[in-house]
Amino acid sequence: MKPDTPSPLLSVRGLTKHFPVLTPGFRRRQTGVIKAVDDVSFDLAPGESLGLVGESGCGKTTTARCLLRAIEPTAGVTLFRLPDGRTVDLARLSDRELKPVRQHAQMVFQDPFSSLNPRMTVRDIVGEPLVIHRLAQGADLDDRVSAMLARVGLRPEHRSRYPHAFSGGQRQRIGIARALIMRPSLIVCDEATSALDVSVQAQVLDLLKELQRDFGLTYLFVAHNLDVVRNFCDRVAVMRKGRIVELAATRDIFTAPQHPYTRILLSAVPSPDPDVKMNFNVGEELAKLDALTG
């Protein structure tokens, strides 16, 4: 007998974000809209890593931020299952209702240099979510921050230092510790390794995998590095012009892509072999695709 498929941790239907185009000057009026995200739908199972890939400007980051209400979506349903079994629509919650839900869904940002407050110590940065939700203070706060820093590969004595004293990889570990201090079930990684050196990228990715095993985390992994996605994610969603054009298991995406844009995207990845030459022009292929799809 086939086991029951677990219900999704996150179920997104018709997610849309349109930005108005306004005329310049004092009396501004709307002349159109930019469809940054246009009717995006997908499910994310517990413990899964879903990669969200596509060219720059395709709507990956906007999608991720709409999910967690960092920016307000124009339309759509975002059903998120809480640890107690209740399901809430993140897109419909008021700010007051959203606050307690945020501890279960966190984000790791792209740039570890700009995502940390330079005027706050590591203790204050990592411990701030616990303070906001009134879950720890004093010695208990110090102990929990120290334990989380140790878990991400930093030393407890780093608590009193400021972000400028750390390398890029260490800063990203601080960002990961801040996201994990509430023990969330969902982590959205928005280009979490793209600002790091290749060797540091590998260390951070290994850390994210370890944390996923230890804490049962579910990842939405926004990236443009297809090699990283191939080795990190269980499934891949390919975005173009605000829409998901293909969604499949990682192996299927990389061995037998079905959509023309996915094939163009994979073919555009440079080969480490200097003797291998690209046999087509990416711009010309995209123009052909636009002509076919309108």
C-alpha positions in Angstrom: 0.0 0.0 0.0 1.3 3.4 -1.0 2.0 5.7 2.0 -0.1 8.8 2.3 1.6 11.9 0.9 2.2 14.4 3.7 0.2 17.6 3.4 2.3 20.6 2.3 3.9 22.9 4.8 3.4 25.8 2.3 0.8 25.9 -0.4 0.9 28.9 -2.8 -1.9 29.6 -5.3 -2.1 32.5 -7.7 0.6 34.7 -6.0 0.7 38.0 -7.8 2.7 41.2 -7.3 2.1 44.2 -9.6 4.0 47.5 -9.2 2.3 50.6 -10.5 4.1 52.7 -13.2 3.6 56.4 -12.3 4.2 59.6 -14.2 6.9 61.9 -12.8 6.2 65.2 -11.1 3.9 66.4 -8.3 0.6 65.2 -9.7 1.5 61.6 -10.4 -0.9 59.3 -12.1 -0.7 55.6 -12.9 0.0 54.7 -16.5 0.4 51.0 -16.2 1.8 48.1 -14.1 4.9 46.0 -13.9 4.0 42.4 -13.4 6.9 41.3 -11.2 5.1 38.1 -10.1 2.2 36.9 -12.1 0.0 34.0 -10.9 2.7 31.8 -9.2 1.6 28.5 -7.7 3.5 25.7 -6.0 3.5 23.4 -2.9 6.4 22.9 -0.5 6.5 19.6 1.5 7.9 19.4 5.0 11.7 18.8 5.0 12.0 19.6 1.3 14.4 22.0 -0.5 12.8 23.7 -3.4 15.0 25.8 -5.7 13.7 28.9 -7.4 15.8 29.8 -10.4 15.7 32.1 -13.4 17.5 35.1 -14.9 17.9 38.4 -13.1 14.6 40.3 -12.9 12.4 37.3 -13.4 10.7 37.8 -10.0 12.5 35.3 -7.7 13.2 37.6 -4.9 9.9 39.4 -5.1 8.1 36.0 -4.8 10.2 35.1 -1.7 9.5 38.4 -0.1 5.7 38.3 -0.9 5.5 34.8 0.8 6.8 36.2 4.1 5.0 39.5 3.7 8.3 41.5 3.6 6.3 43.2 0.7 2.6 43.0 0.3 1.3 40.8 -2.5 -1.3 42.1 -4.9 -3.3 38.9 -4.9 -3.0 35.2 -4.1 -3.3 32.6 -1.3 -0.3 31.5 0.8 -1.4 28.7 3.1 1.2 27.9 5.8 0.8 25.0 8.3 1.8 25.8 11.8 3.4 23.3 14.2 0.1 23.0 16.1 -1.6 21.8 12.9 -3.5 25.0 12.1 -3.3 26.4 8.6 -3.2 30.2 8.1 -3.2 32.3 4.9 -0.1 34.5 5.3 -1.4 36.9 2.6 -4.6 37.6 4.6 -3.3 38.0 8.2 -3.2 41.4 9.8 0.1 42.7 11.2 -1.0 41.7 14.7 -1.9 38.2 13.6 1.2 37.9 11.5 3.7 38.6 14.4 3.4 35.3 16.2 3.5 33.4 12.9 6.8 35.0 11.9 8.7 32.9 14.4 7.9 29.8 12.3 9.0 31.2 9.0 12.3 33.2 8.6 14.6 34.5 5.9 18.3 34.4 5.2 19.2 37.4 3.1 21.6 37.7 0.2 24.1 40.2 1.4 25.6 39.5 4.8 27.2 42.9 4.8 23.9 45.0 4.6 21.5 42.6 6.3 23.2 43.0 9.8 22.8 46.2 11.8 26.4 47.6 12.2 25.4 49.3 15.5 24.3 46.1 17.2 26.4 43.4 18.7 26.1 39.8 17.6 24.2 39.1 20.9 21.7 41.7 20.1 21.3 40.7 16.5 20.8 37.0 17.1 18.8 37.5 20.3 16.5 40.2 19.0 13.8 37.8 17.8 13.7 36.2 21.3 13.3 39.7 22.9 10.6 40.8 20.4 8.5 37.6 21.1 9.3 37.8 24.9 10.8 34.3 24.9 14.0 34.9 26.7 16.0 37.6 28.6 19.1 38.0 30.8 21.2 34.9 31.3 18.7 32.7 29.5 19.0 34.9 26.4 22.8 34.8 26.6 22.8 31.0 26.9 20.5 30.5 23.9 22.5 32.9 21.7 25.7 31.2 22.7 24.3 27.8 21.9 23.0 28.9 18.5 26.3 30.6 17.6 28.2 27.4 18.4 25.7 25.4 16.3 26.5 27.5 13.2 30.3 27.3 13.7 31.0 30.5 15.7 32.4 30.9 19.2 30.3 32.1 22.2 32.8 34.9 22.8 31.8 36.4 19.4 28.6 37.6 21.1 30.1 41.0 22.2 31.6 41.8 18.7 30.1 43.9 16.0 29.5 42.8 12.4 32.5 44.7 10.9 34.8 42.3 12.8 33.8 39.3 10.8 34.4 37.9 7.3 31.6 37.5 4.8 31.2 33.8 5.6 31.0 34.5 9.3 28.5 37.2 8.8 26.3 34.9 6.9 26.5 32.4 9.7 25.3 35.2 12.0 22.4 35.7 9.7 21.6 32.0 9.8 21.8 32.0 13.6 19.4 34.9 13.7 16.9 33.0 11.4 17.2 29.8 13.4 17.1 31.2 17.0 13.2 30.9 16.9 13.4 27.3 15.7 11.3 27.9 12.6 10.0 25.2 10.3 10.4 27.2 7.0 13.6 29.1 5.9 13.6 31.2 2.8 17.1 31.6 1.5 17.3 34.6 -0.8 20.6 34.1 -2.8 22.1 33.2 0.6 25.5 32.2 -0.9 25.9 34.4 -4.0 27.9 37.1 -2.2 30.4 34.6 -0.9 33.6 33.1 -2.2 33.3 29.7 -3.8 35.0 27.8 -0.9 32.9 29.7 1.6 29.8 28.9 -0.4 30.5 25.2 0.0 30.9 25.6 3.8 27.7 27.5 4.2 25.7 25.0 2.0 27.1 22.1 4.1 26.0 23.9 7.2 22.5 24.5 5.8 22.2 20.8 5.0 23.3 19.8 8.5 20.8 22.2 10.1 18.0 20.8 7.8 18.8 17.3 9.1 19.0 18.4 12.8 16.0 20.7 12.9 13.8 19.3 10.2 13.9 22.5 8.2 12.1 23.2 4.9 13.9 25.5 2.5 12.8 27.7 -0.4 16.2 28.3 -2.0 16.3 31.3 -4.3 19.4 31.2 -6.5 20.9 31.9 -9.9 23.8 29.4 -9.6 22.4 26.3 -11.2 25.3 24.1 -9.9 24.4 25.0 -6.4 20.8 24.2 -7.0 21.6 20.9 -8.6 23.5 19.8 -5.5 21.3 21.3 -2.8 17.6 21.1 -3.9 15.1 18.2 -4.2 13.0 20.1 -6.8 13.4 23.1 -9.0 11.0 25.8 -10.1 12.1 27.8 -13.2 10.8 31.3 -13.4 10.6 33.7 -16.3 8.9 37.1 -16.5 7.1 36.6 -13.2 5.8 33.1 -13.9 6.9 29.5 -13.1 7.4 27.9 -16.5 8.6 24.5 -15.3 8.5 22.7 -11.9 10.0 19.2 -11.5 12.5 17.1 -9.6 16.0 18.3 -9.8 17.2 15.3 -11.7 14.5 15.7 -14.3 15.2 19.4 -14.7 18.9 18.9 -15.4 18.6 15.7 -17.5 15.4 16.2 -19.4 14.1 19.8 -19.3 10.7 20.2 -20.9 10.3 23.9 -21.4 12.4 25.8 -24.1 13.4 28.4 -21.6 14.7 25.8 -19.1 16.8 24.4 -21.9 18.2 27.8 -22.8 19.0 28.5 -19.1 20.9 25.2 -18.7 22.7 25.7 -22.0 23.9 29.2 -21.0 25.9 27.8 -18.0 29.6 28.1 -18.9 31.7 25.0 -19.0 34.9 24.8 -17.0 36.5 23.2 -20.1 38.1 26.0 -22.1 37.8 24.0 -25.3 34.0 23.8 -25.0 32.4 26.6 -26.9 28.8 27.8 -26.7 27.1 26.9 -30.0 24.2 29.4 -29.8 23.5 33.0 -28.9 21.4 33.3 -25.7 19.9 36.6 -26.7 18.8 35.3 -30.1 17.3 32.2 -28.5 15.3 34.2 -26.0 14.1 36.5 -28.8 12.9 33.4 -30.7 11.1 32.1 -27.6 9.4 35.5 -27.1 8.2 35.4 -30.7 6.7 31.9 -30.1 5.1 32.6 -26.8 4.0 36.1 -27.4 
